[in-house]
Amino acid sequence: MRRNFRFIRLLLRLKLSRMMAFRLSFFGGFFADGMMFLVELLTFGVIYSHVGSIGGWGRGQMLIFVGTFSILNALNMILFFFGIASIPGKIKSGDLDPYLTKPVSPLLRLTFENINPGSLPLLVFSVLIVRYGVQTAEIALTLPLVLAYAALVALMTVLYYDMELILRTVPFLVISANGIMKLEDHLLDLNFRIPGILFKGAFRALFYFVLPYGVMATAPALLLSGALTAAGLVHALGAVSFFTAFALWFWKFGLKRYKSAGG
């Protein structure tokens, strides 16, 4: 474990060195993510400006929900998105071969080799929106509540990672997975705007059990607003445990079926 952390720190140091060698690209990332956050916030304002509550959620709770999803997205962009997103291309081109010959876990290296500090402003802005939502909803913050919220957000970030890894492992088994990637974009966009509590019937089954995007931001938002039930917490923790185990198994399953460029 200590060796893995040292390796991740080395990857981060190398990434920062490369980014600072091209300062325009480095600071351009800050600007681009900041603008993206503002667009998302304005979109939220337009959609909900004339609505007092949605599914029993007031404006403050909706702000917490949107801010939480934005936090998850920011952590995703900072930590692992650009590494995981490269997997299908490496499978297709055979560029995965060098990762399999190194003494470091190929998944660990793929996950963290493209850490992106340029999304840090998005994370800061997202936290501020959650704080504003807490103030709007008149929620009394306590240290245990903040720590519990942070812990659940961390677990939901793992769930976010699990879903990305699962979908990007599919190219081990099929020729093209472009349709799956496009579907992921649409599902994330839908679940960013609609809290999971609003899904009913088949949609609830889909977004809570099959593709648990409806849990990711909804569970932490419910926790912070004091509305998360014991059953809801158990389900969220169970989803993380199940999909993490499945993602790691599915990665190993796909890796065994990888046809290298030289084989």
VOGU-3710 file (C-alpha; in Angstrom, 3 decimals, decimal comma):
1> mrrnfrfirl> 0,000/0,000/0,000  2,810/2,427/0,899  4,508/1,609/-2,384  1,318/2,424/-4,284  0,999/5,804/-2,560  4,603/6,641/-3,421  3,895/5,708/-7,032  0,788/7,924/-7,130  2,775/10,861/-5,691  5,390/10,333/-8,399
11> llrlklsrmm> 2,718/10,358/-11,107  1,271/13,575/-9,674  4,695/15,225/-9,555  5,394/14,293/-13,181  1,951/15,479/-14,261  2,385/18,862/-12,561  5,820/19,261/-14,150  4,401/18,616/-17,604  1,459/20,961/-17,042  3,595/23,813/-15,717
21> afrlsffggf> 5,878/23,470/-18,741  2,856/24,661/-20,727  1,357/27,243/-18,377  -1,315/28,358/-20,820  -2,738/24,827/-20,898  -2,495/24,609/-17,108  -4,383/27,810/-16,369  -6,658/27,232/-19,341  -7,979/24,183/-17,516  -8,839/26,344/-14,504
31> fadgmmflve> -10,714/28,776/-16,739  -12,562/26,098/-18,728  -13,790/24,229/-15,643  -14,801/27,461/-13,946  -16,873/28,455/-16,971  -18,442/24,995/-17,138  -19,497/25,303/-13,512  -21,094/28,713/-14,143  -23,030/27,343/-17,118  -24,308/24,448/-15,007
41> lltfgviysh> -25,322/26,840/-12,250  -27,152/29,134/-14,669  -28,928/26,127/-16,189  -30,065/25,091/-12,729  -31,302/28,621/-12,040  -33,361/28,725/-15,232  -34,932/25,306/-14,644  -35,859/25,834/-11,001  -36,371/29,611/-10,801  -40,190/29,302/-10,781
51> vgsiggwgrg> -40,435/26,109/-8,731  -40,860/26,188/-4,966  -40,162/22,518/-4,378  -39,558/19,340/-6,346  -40,581/16,013/-4,853  -40,751/17,680/-1,459  -37,284/19,205/-1,822  -36,994/22,944/-1,312  -34,544/25,188/-3,133  -31,881/24,687/-0,484
61> qmlifvgtfs> -31,955/20,909/-0,835  -31,821/21,198/-4,615  -28,752/23,424/-4,327  -27,124/20,822/-2,080  -27,969/18,110/-4,612  -26,574/20,028/-7,597  -23,496/21,074/-5,631  -22,909/17,488/-4,520  -23,109/16,121/-8,051  -20,719/18,851/-9,118
71> ilnalnmilf> -18,309/17,851/-6,328  -18,409/14,253/-7,550  -17,775/15,385/-11,105  -14,883/17,602/-9,996  -13,248/14,805/-7,994  -13,716/12,528/-10,985  -12,024/15,041/-13,314  -9,174/15,686/-10,872  -8,365/12,114/-9,904  -9,117/9,526/-12,540
81> ffgiasipgk> -11,315/10,526/-15,496  -8,553/11,260/-18,006  -6,734/8,064/-17,084  -9,785/5,790/-17,217  -11,089/7,488/-20,383  -7,953/6,398/-22,243  -8,555/2,671/-21,669  -10,738/1,960/-24,755  -8,221/3,665/-27,060  -5,312/1,751/-25,533
91> iksgdldpyl> -7,195/-1,541/-25,906  -7,918/-0,846/-29,567  -4,416/0,348/-30,473  -2,455/-2,161/-28,397  -0,939/0,636/-26,280  -1,996/-1,302/-23,209  0,933/-3,684/-23,728  3,583/-1,598/-21,861  1,296/-1,349/-18,814  1,202/-5,124/-18,511
101> tkpvspllrl> 4,994/-5,479/-18,490  5,660/-3,058/-15,621  5,922/-4,200/-11,962  3,101/-1,808/-11,005  -0,606/-2,645/-11,220  -1,748/-1,588/-14,735  -5,093/-0,411/-13,358  -3,402/1,735/-10,696  -1,199/3,403/-13,284  -4,026/3,892/-15,783
111> tfeninpgsl> -6,234/5,379/-13,076  -3,827/7,993/-11,756  -1,367/8,721/-14,563  -3,419/11,685/-15,840  -4,375/13,458/-12,607  -5,801/16,866/-13,520  -5,340/19,680/-10,941  -6,957/22,053/-13,421  -10,384/21,029/-12,099  -9,662/22,205/-8,544
121> pllvfsvliv> -11,625/25,470/-9,037  -14,692/23,430/-9,954  -14,332/21,537/-6,678  -14,039/24,772/-4,676  -17,046/26,373/-6,402  -19,089/23,204/-5,881  -18,357/23,167/-2,153  -19,451/26,813/-1,972  -22,747/25,940/-3,657  -23,361/23,159/-1,131
131> rygvqtaeia> -22,586/25,627/1,653  -25,053/28,111/0,154  -27,678/25,361/-0,101  -27,146/24,505/3,576  -27,627/28,157/4,475  -30,750/28,433/2,281  -32,256/25,292/3,816  -31,343/26,578/7,311  -29,499/23,390/8,216  -27,460/23,493/11,411
141> ltlplvlaya> -24,025/22,104/10,575  -22,112/20,068/13,128  -18,675/18,500/12,816  -20,043/14,907/12,855  -22,546/15,822/10,111  -19,865/17,424/7,934  -17,538/14,445/8,405  -20,333/11,974/7,629  -21,224/13,940/4,472  -17,570/14,045/3,362
151> alvalmtvly> -17,197/10,300/3,977  -20,323/9,503/1,963  -19,187/11,788/-0,872  -15,856/9,918/-0,900  -17,698/6,596/-1,142  -19,931/7,907/-3,927  -16,781/9,034/-5,762  -15,623/5,414/-5,600  -19,012/4,356/-7,017  -18,594/6,940/-9,805
161> ydmelilrtv> -15,174/5,419/-10,557  -16,617/1,901/-10,527  -19,203/2,768/-13,185  -16,615/4,453/-15,396  -14,272/1,487/-15,101  -17,012/-1,046/-15,847  -18,130/0,752/-19,002  -14,551/1,218/-20,227  -13,742/-2,423/-19,660  -16,454/-3,444/-22,132
171> pflvisangi> -14,117/-2,783/-25,153  -12,113/-5,838/-24,070  -15,122/-7,865/-25,194  -16,541/-5,927/-28,170  -15,114/-4,169/-31,216  -16,567/-0,759/-30,391  -18,189/0,708/-27,303  -18,848/4,237/-28,596  -22,578/3,820/-28,061  -22,033/2,925/-24,400
181> mkledhlldl> -19,894/6,036/-23,869  -22,597/8,242/-25,397  -25,231/6,561/-23,245  -23,148/7,292/-20,149  -23,069/11,004/-21,033  -26,852/11,129/-21,384  -27,454/9,212/-18,146  -25,127/11,480/-16,178  -26,774/14,563/-17,650  -30,216/13,256/-16,670
191> nfripgilfk> -29,200/12,310/-13,137  -27,425/15,642/-12,638  -30,731/17,440/-13,063  -33,142/15,022/-11,390  -32,729/13,788/-7,786  -32,991/10,040/-7,380  -36,025/10,395/-5,107  -38,094/11,426/-8,157  -37,519/8,178/-10,038  -40,336/5,669/-9,790
201> gafralfyfv> -40,953/2,126/-10,983  -38,614/0,905/-13,728  -36,575/4,117/-13,672  -35,936/3,741/-9,953  -34,863/0,129/-10,430  -32,547/1,178/-13,274  -30,898/4,147/-11,550  -30,727/2,636/-8,070  -29,743/-0,973/-8,757  -28,538/-1,509/-12,351
211> lpygvmatap> -26,826/1,805/-13,112  -26,765/3,533/-9,697  -26,297/7,103/-10,916  -29,440/8,075/-9,021  -27,758/7,209/-5,714  -24,490/9,116/-6,146  -25,556/12,677/-5,368  -28,939/11,932/-3,821  -27,655/9,944/-0,815  -25,148/12,605/0,392
221> alllsgalta> -27,709/15,375/-0,197  -30,293/13,486/1,855  -27,721/12,888/4,596  -26,784/16,551/4,832  -30,428/17,639/4,917  -31,278/15,073/7,599  -33,612/13,038/5,392  -31,496/9,935/4,711  -33,102/6,841/6,195  -31,200/3,858/7,588
231> aglvhalgav> -32,413/1,806/4,622  -31,159/4,470/2,217  -27,743/4,502/3,877  -27,505/0,708/3,777  -28,433/0,722/0,105  -25,796/3,362/-0,709  -23,081/1,447/1,147  -24,209/-1,808/-0,423  -24,056/-0,283/-3,914  -20,463/0,855/-3,349
241> sfftafalwf> -19,418/-2,560/-2,028  -21,106/-4,534/-4,810  -20,030/-2,383/-7,755  -16,458/-2,021/-6,480  -16,131/-5,793/-6,233  -17,770/-6,250/-9,624  -15,648/-3,560/-11,322  -12,395/-5,145/-10,110  -13,566/-8,624/-11,137  -14,778/-7,394/-14,534
251> wkfglkryks> -11,446/-5,617/-15,158  -9,520/-8,839/-14,486  -12,024/-10,769/-16,610  -11,566/-8,363/-19,534  -7,785/-8,260/-19,137  -7,587/-12,034/-19,622  -9,262/-11,582/-23,009  -6,988/-8,772/-24,163  -5,286/-9,460/-27,466  -1,995/-7,554/-27,395
261> agg> -0,547/-5,878/-30,441  2,174/-8,468/-30,540  -0,019/-11,495/-29,984
//
